[in-house]
Amino acid sequence: MSGGVDSAVAALLLRRAGYEVHGLYMSNWDDDDTYCTDAQDFQDARASATELGIPLHRVSFAEQYRARVFDYFLTEYRAGRTPNPDVLCNREIKFGVCLDYAHRLGASRFATGHYARLDHGPTQSVLLKARDPDKDQSYFLHGVDPRHFTQVLFPLGELLKSEVRTLAREAGLPVFDKPDSTGICFIGERPFREFLSKYIPTTPGDIVTELGEVIGRHRGLAFYTLGQRGGLEIGGRAGAREDAWYVAAKNLERNELTAVQGHDHPMLVCRALATGPCNWLVQPSAPEFPSQIKVRYRQADQACHARVRDDGAIEVKFERPQRAVTPGQFAVLYDGDRCLGGGVIEGTTPQSMS
C-alpha cells in the first residue's frame, strides 16, 4: 500500500473477495527533504488500512533501491542516456525483494494497485494490458521475472480510474480524492535538474547545429533528452528562422549537444532500433515475427517487425518511422493485449539511411 487511492481500492476489493488481507508499506528513499512525501504517504496508507480493518506492515528497502535501481539510474545519465527507473524498480524492488519479504510474512499472494491484468494459465501467467487504456501500466511491468506473476493479483485491471475513485469514495476511504503521483519512482515530485545535479557534476559545453555551428551552451549532457524542446535557451539568431529547436544528438567525447529546428527533422526520426537482451514474458514462436511496440509510456502501439538475435537482443523495424526514440528507454513488444516482453533501447537507425 503506497498511500494512494489505487492500492487502497485494491485492498478493498480483495477483502470483499474473501481474502485475508495485510497491507505492506515500502520506504525506498531515505533522504528527508521538502520533496519527500514518505511520511505523509505512510499516514495515508495507515488511515486507509484502519478504515479497511487490516494490519499494515512497514519496511524500508532504501539500501536495495540505491544499489539496484538508483546506481543504474545515475550510470545511465552519466553515459548520456535516459533511463526509466520505474521498470527497474518493479523488477528489482516491488516484485523482487518486496515479494520475498511478503513471503516471509506468510503471504501466499501478492497484490498491487497497478493497472494491468493477468491471465493465469496452467503453466504460466500472461501479462495483459488494463481495460483502461489511459492508465495501462503493462509497459512498466514487462521486466518482471515471469515466474513471479503466478503469485500476483492485479485487482484494478478490469476497472477505469473513475470507477476506482468512486469505489473509494463510497467505501469511505480517506484517499479517494488524493492526486496521482507523477514523480520519479519513490523519489517524488521535485525539480529534476536540481535533483540530478546533486549526484552528477555540471559539465557545460557547446550546443551546435547539424553542420557544427555553435549556437549556444548546454549545462551538461546528462540534463537533456532526445526530442526535448524546452530548456535549451538558444533564443533567436540573426538570419535564422523562428522554428523551435530540439535536442537531436549528444556527443560525449566532444561534450557537444546537437540541436535542430523542426518537430520532424530527419535527425529526430528513425526507422529501426536495436535493444539489449530482452526479458521475455511470452517466448516468441519464431525468430522473426510481426508485432506492436511501445518505445515510451503512453505511446500508442506502433506496428513493427521484430527479429530475435542469437544474443537475446532484438532488432525492430517500424512500419512507420518513429520520432525521438531514446537510448536508455525500454522497447516493449505486444501481441494485441498480450505483453510479450522487452529490452533497453541501445541504438537506432536514422530514417535517412537505407
N, C-alpha and C positions, 0 to 999 in steps of 0.2 A: 504494500500500500504506500503510494508516494505522497499522499496528502491531497491528491486531486480527485475530481469527480469520477474519472473513468475507473480507477482501481476500486473506489468505494462502491460503485454500482456493480462491478464485477463480483465483489464480496457479497453484496446484497443478493444478486441472482444465484450465487452458489448456495447461500443459506436457504433461499426459497426452494432450491432443487433438492434439499435434504442433506447437503454435505456438512460435516463438522469443519468449520472454517476458522483458521487462525490468520491474523494479519502479520505481515513482516515488513518493517520499515528499514530501508537501507540508507546509511550515511556514507557517501562515497567521495565527499570533498571536505577537507579539514581546514580550509582557510576561513577564518572568521572575519568577514568584512561586510561592507554595507550592501553588497550584491548577493551574498549567500543567503538563501531563504530556507536553509535546512531546519532551523529552529521552528519557524512558523509552519513549515510543511509537516514536521513531526506533530505539532499540536493539532493541525487539521486532520492528520491521519488518526490521531488518538481520539479526537472528537467523533469522527465517523465510526471508529471501532466501538466506542462507547454506545453510540446510537444503535449500532447493529448487535450489540451484546456479544462481541467476540474478543478474545485476547489479542493483544498487539505486542509483538516482539520487536526489538530494535537491535541492529547490528551495524558495525562500521566495516566497510571494505575499502577504506581510503588508501591503505597501503597497496592493496592489489590493483586498485584503479590506477594509481600513479605508475605502477610497474608495467601493467599490461595494456593500458589504454593511453594514458597521458604522455608517457615517454614516446610512444609511437606517434602520437599527435604532434609533438614538438619535432621529432626527427623528420617527419614528412614536410612540415612547414619550412624547416631549415633547408630541405632539399628543393624548395621552390614549388612543392606540390600542395594540393588542397585536400586534406583527409576528411573522412566522415567518422568522427569518434562514436557516434550513436550505434553504428553497425558493430564496431568492435566491443562496445560496452555490452550490447546484448549477448554477443558470443562469449566474452570472457567473464563478465560480471553477473549480469542478471540470469542468464541461462548457463552459467558456469559455476563460479564459487557460491553464488547465492542459492542456486538449485541444490548444490551439495549441502549447504547449510540447512536448507529446508528438510532434506532427508535426515540430517542428524537430529532435527527436532521431531522426527517421526512422521513427516508428511508422505503421503502416497501419491499425491497430485500437486502440481504447481500451476497456479493461475496468475495471470496479469491482466491489466486493463488495455492491452494492445488491441487495435482494430485489425483483426486478421481472423482467418478460420483455419481449422484443421480437419482433414478427412482421415479419421482413424481407421485404417485398414488392418487386416490380419497380420501383415508383415511390416508395414511402415505407416507413418502418419504424414500425409502430404499437406504442405502449407498452401493455403488458398488466399486470394485477396478477400478483403472485407466486403460486406454488402454495400457499405457507404464508400463510394469511390473517392470522396473528398477527404476521408480520414484513413484510408487503407495504409497500413504500416508494414506490409509484407516486404517492401524494399529493405527496411531496417532489420528484418529478421532472417534474411537469406543466408547469413553467415553462421547461423547456429548449427551445431552438430545435429544432423537429422535424427539421431538416436534419441536425443533429449525430448523431441516433440511427442514421443509416445506417452510421456508423463505429464504433458502440458494441456491446459484448458484455456481457451480464449472466449470468455462468456459474452463479450461485446461484438463478436464477429458478425452477427446477423442484424445488428442494430444500427440506426442512424444516430449521429451525435445528438440531434434534437430529442430523440427518444430517450437517450441516456440521461440527459438533463431533466426530462420530465419524470422519469423513474426516481431520480434523486430527490427532486422536489416533493413528489408525492410520498416518498418514504421518510421525509423529514431529515435527510442528510444535510449537515451544515455546509457542505461544499458544493451544493447544487448549482450555484452561480459563480464559482471560482473560475477565473480566466485560465485558459490553457497556457501551459508553459511553452515558450518558444526559444529558450536559450540553449546553449551547448549542453550536451548530456551531463547532468549532475554538477555543472559549473555555474549555471544560472544565466540570467539575462544581464549582460554588462557590456560596456563599450569594448568591442572585440580588439581593436588595435591597441588600446591601452592595456588590456589584459595580456595580449601576446607579447608586448614589448617588455613585460616583466621577466620573460623567460628567453627571448630571442633578441640579441643586440640589434639596434637600428643601424643599418649599413646603407646610407644614401648612395644613389647612383644616377646615371642618365636615363631619361626617357627618350627613345629615338623612334623615328618613323621607320617604315619598312625599307626605306632607302638609306637609313643610317643617319639621318639629320637629327641633331639634338634639339628637342623641343621642350624639355623640362627636366625636373628632378623627382625621383621617387624616394620614399623613406626606407626602403628595404624590400627586396623581392618577396619576402615571406608575407607581407601585408597586402598582397594583391592576388587576385584570382583571374583566370582566363575569362574573357567576356565581360569583366567588370567595367561599368561606365562611370560611376561616381568616384570621387576621391583622387582623381589624377591631378587636379589643379593645374592643368595646362593653360587654360584660358585661350583667348583669341590670339592669332598670329597674323602679322601683316601678309596679305595676299592669300591666306588660307580660307577655304570655305568654312561655313559655320557649323558643319555636321559635328555630332558628338564624337568624342574619342573613346575607344575601347581598348582594354588590355588584350593583346593578341599573342604575346610570347614573352618568355623570360630566358635570359642568357646568364647562367650562374657564373661562368668563367669571367665574363666581362662585367658582371653586375649591372646588366642593362635590361630595361623593360621596353618592349616594343609596343607602341600604340598605333592604332589605325582608325580611320574615320569610316563610318557607315556600319549600321547594325549587322548587315550580312556581307561584310567584306570577306573576300576569299580566304584570308588568313584565319578567319573565325569559324570557317566551315570545314567539316571533314566528311569523308565518305566511308571510313572504316576505322576500327580500333583493335587493339590487342590488349589482353589482360594478363595478369599473373595467374598462378594456379587457382582454379575455381573450387568453391565449396558446392558440391552437387547435392541438392535435396532429392532430386529425381535424376537417376543416371540416364544420360542420353542413350537412345537405342541404336544410334548410328553416329559416326564421327562428324558427319555434316548433316545439318537439318535446318529447316525454316523455323523462325521463332519470332517473338516480340521482345523488345528490350527497353529498359529504362536506364538512362545514364545519370539521372539525378532524381531525387524525391519529388513527387507531384507531377513529373513529366508524364504525358500521355504515352501509352505504349507505341513503340515505333517498329514497323516491320523490318526484319533483317534476315540474314543468312549466317549461321554460325558454323565454325569448324573447330573441333577439338584437336589440339596439338598433342604430340606424344608426351610432352612435359606437363599436361593437365591444364595448360592455359587455353584460351580460346581466341580466335580471330573472328571478327564480326564485320560484315559488310552491310551497310544500311540500304534499305530500299530507296530512301530519300536522304540526301545529305543532312547532317546534323550540326547545329551551331554550339560553339563553346563547350565541346567535350573536354573534360578536365582530368589530366592525370592525377591520381590520388583518390579520386572519387570511385564509386563502385558501378560496374555494369551488371545489371540483374536481368536474367532471361526468364521469359514466361511462355507458357502454352495456354492461352486463354486466361483462366483464373488461377491456374497452377503455377506456383513459383518454382522454377527448375533449379535455380542457384545463381551464382555469380562470382565475380572476382574484381580485384583492383585494376583500374584502367592504368596501363603502363605507357601507352603511346597511341598516336592517331596518324591516319593517312590523310593529308590535305585533299580537298576536293579537286584541286588543280592537277594532282598527279594522276597519271594513267595507271 
